[in-house]
Amino acid sequence: MLLVFLYVAPPNAISKVYSQQTNAWVRPVFEQNWRLFAPNPQSANRQISARIRQSAPDGTTRVSDWINLSAADDSAVKHSVFPSHTAQNILRQAWNSYLKTHGSDDHPHSERALMIQKYLRNIAADRVSAQRGGTFDSIQLRVTTLPIAAPSEADGLRAAAAPARGQTRYLPWWKVASHGTD
């Protein structure tokens, strides 16, 4: 509780001295922001899919078809009277954090980046395991990004502008231990 207090308290001599330790403990779990009051609207629709690779005892490997993880999230929200904030945002926020810490080369350049990579991998592996069951050795993610077209004014009616072309990004294969948990 002391670390959280130092994190949210106005800047003072003690919080400045211990800021590195406080941030290291608070930010991964209890990060504070103002999105509740002024959320950042999404500028793109992202479809996050995963596929798994299984090794057989004879040395052959089998790769599954793509599993749409975003569709499962969307379905859980659409069919619930009181949708969970976690169901709506955990995968999307993990991807946004991955983008911020990894850039375009998909290599973690800090301990935080490595933690975010493991977090995203574990979310995907747990969801694939829950949908498919069984064991697997590796997982790969594919993220398809479709920009949300800005509305335009035409003859006094709001009409959607022509949608921009989407992008697909394939992440490297990540090893998982026992259904994606470390």
Buried (B, 14 or more C-beta within 10 A) or exposed (E): EEBBEBBEEEEEEEBEEBEEEBBEBBEBEEEEEEEEEEEEEEEEBBBBBBBBBBEEEEEEEEEBEBBBBBEBBBEBBEEEEEEEEEBBBBBBBBBBBBBEBBEEEEEBEEEBBBBBBBBBBBBBBBBBBEEEEEEBEBBBBBBBBBEEEEEEEEEEEEEEEEEEEEEEBEBEBBEBEEBBEE
